[in-house]
Amino acid sequence: MQENAVTIPVELGAPTYKIDLLYAVLYEAKPFTDAVLLLYDNGVYKILSPGENHYGVYVTKGQVDGDTWEMTFISLPHADWYDNVALHTLTFDQPAMTFGQQAYLPSDPNIPKQHGTFQIHPHDIVDPRDISWDDLPHPR
């Protein structure tokens, strides 16, 4: 972060879902097989993995409780993405419990597609600011 950087407050909505991701094919610059998304009802998320801990916003196309849906995530600028943003579009197949992911970074616009399996559950973490990867239960 820049010295003398200006910050803006972002409010979190009510907690909705926790999505546990297990990658079978990874982006080699971020080789973390497990990740957790904490979703909030106003389109804010927090992602945690052994090497990531940042926030962003998301939009869902379809219903999260349906058979298939798509989510587009845009990270807020963070050191996890070289002090910039990242775009990830994930498609979910609930019956198969699989997801596909296409990522785009300003610094790397040609990231190969990734995929894996997932689990989704409601969560009740109202304030995730002090939550780290080690604080969360991991189903695998």
C-alpha positions in Angstrom: 0.0 0.0 0.0 1.2 3.5 -0.8 2.4 5.7 2.0 -0.3 8.3 2.8 -2.9 6.2 1.0 -6.5 7.2 1.5 -8.9 4.5 2.6 -12.6 4.1 2.2 -14.9 2.2 4.6 -16.8 -0.8 3.1 -19.7 -2.3 5.1 -20.2 -6.0 5.2 -23.8 -7.3 4.7 -25.2 -10.3 6.6 -23.3 -13.6 6.3 -24.7 -16.0 3.8 -22.5 -18.8 2.5 -19.0 -20.3 3.0 -17.7 -22.0 -0.1 -14.7 -24.4 0.4 -12.7 -24.8 -2.8 -10.3 -27.6 -3.6 -8.3 -27.0 -6.8 -7.3 -29.9 -9.0 -5.7 -27.6 -11.5 -3.9 -24.5 -10.1 -2.5 -21.2 -11.2 1.2 -21.6 -10.7 1.7 -18.2 -9.2 -0.9 -19.0 -6.5 -0.4 -22.8 -5.8 -2.8 -23.1 -2.9 -5.0 -26.2 -3.4 -7.5 -25.1 -0.7 -9.4 -21.8 -0.4 -12.4 -20.6 1.5 -14.8 -17.9 0.3 -16.9 -16.1 2.9 -19.9 -14.5 1.2 -22.1 -11.6 2.5 -25.5 -10.6 1.2 -24.4 -7.2 -0.1 -21.9 -8.7 -2.6 -18.8 -8.5 -0.4 -16.5 -11.5 0.1 -13.4 -12.5 2.0 -11.1 -15.2 0.6 -8.7 -17.2 2.7 -6.1 -19.7 1.8 -2.6 -20.6 3.1 -1.4 -17.6 1.0 -4.4 -15.3 0.5 -6.4 -13.1 2.9 -8.2 -10.3 1.2 -11.6 -8.8 0.3 -13.5 -8.0 -2.8 -17.0 -7.9 -4.4 -19.0 -10.4 -6.3 -22.0 -10.8 -8.5 -24.0 -14.0 -8.9 -25.7 -15.2 -12.1 -28.3 -17.8 -11.1 -29.2 -19.1 -7.7 -26.6 -20.4 -5.3 -29.0 -23.1 -4.2 -29.7 -24.1 -7.8 -28.0 -26.9 -9.8 -25.7 -24.5 -11.6 -24.7 -20.9 -11.2 -21.9 -18.5 -12.0 -20.1 -16.0 -9.8 -17.8 -13.2 -10.8 -15.3 -11.9 -8.2 -13.3 -8.7 -8.3 -10.7 -8.4 -5.5 -10.0 -5.0 -4.0 -6.4 -3.9 -4.5 -4.2 -6.0 -2.2 -0.7 -7.3 -1.9 -2.0 -10.8 -2.7 -2.4 -9.4 -6.3 0.6 -7.2 -6.4 -1.3 -4.2 -5.0 -3.8 -4.4 -7.8 -7.1 -6.1 -8.5 -7.9 -9.6 -9.9 -11.0 -10.9 -11.7 -12.2 -14.5 -11.2 -15.3 -16.0 -12.8 -16.3 -19.3 -11.3 -19.0 -21.7 -12.6 -20.5 -24.1 -10.2 -22.2 -27.5 -10.8 -24.0 -28.5 -7.6 -24.9 -32.1 -8.5 -21.3 -32.9 -9.5 -19.9 -30.6 -6.7 -17.4 -29.2 -9.2 -16.3 -25.7 -10.3 -14.4 -24.2 -13.1 -12.5 -20.9 -12.9 -11.2 -18.3 -15.3 -8.9 -15.7 -13.8 -7.6 -12.4 -15.2 -4.9 -10.2 -13.8 -3.7 -6.9 -15.3 -0.2 -8.4 -14.9 -1.1 -11.8 -16.4 -4.1 -11.7 -18.9 -3.4 -15.3 -20.1 -4.0 -17.5 -17.0 -5.1 -21.0 -17.9 -8.5 -22.3 -16.8 -8.6 -23.9 -13.4 -11.1 -26.3 -11.8 -11.8 -28.5 -8.8 -14.4 -29.5 -6.3 -16.3 -27.5 -3.7 -18.6 -27.7 -0.7 -21.1 -24.9 0.3 -22.6 -24.2 3.7 -24.3 -21.3 5.4 -22.0 -19.4 7.8 -22.5 -16.9 10.6 -19.2 -15.0 10.7 -20.5 -11.4 11.1 -17.0 -9.9 11.5 -14.3 -11.7 9.5 -11.6 -9.1 10.0 -9.6 -11.2 12.5 -10.3 -14.5 10.9 -7.3 -16.2 9.3 -6.9 -19.5 7.4 -5.9 -21.3 10.6 -9.1 -20.2 12.4 -11.5 -21.9 10.0 -12.4 -25.6 10.0 -11.4 -27.3 6.7 -13.5 -30.2 5.5 -10.7 -32.1 3.7 
